[in-house]
Amino acid sequence: MGGPTATGISAETTFSTTTLTPDAMTTELLIDTAGDVRCVYDEVIDLAALGQLSIRRGSHVEPAPDGGWTADLGPVDGPVLGPFEIRSQALAAERNWLNRHWLCPESVVHR
């Protein structure tokens, strides 16, 4: 689905979590049978090393009129989450929703 393409990937769908630092920063990569890689963008790893990138916006974390924060997941046909008191709460909710509903929906089998 329009993600970076990696070559030499096994022919079966793979779900992998790569822990890159002792403080448990992780990036979850979903690799499909065509070798396309899908993930929630993060700078924990150099995604360009996997091949040509296709990056699209998944959400907008914005200040709410009442002074809180919301995470609008409309770009991936998701809901508006919040309001949250602080921006970091909205960012955490955004990442959690994207990981559960966009990156790896319940129909995908975890390995």
Secondary structure, DSSP 8 states (H G I E B T S, - for coil): --S-B-SS--SS-EEEEEE-STT--EEEEEE-TT-BEE----SSS-GGGGSS-------EEEE-TTS-EEEE-GGGT--EEEEESSHHHHHHHHHHHIIIIIIS-TTS---
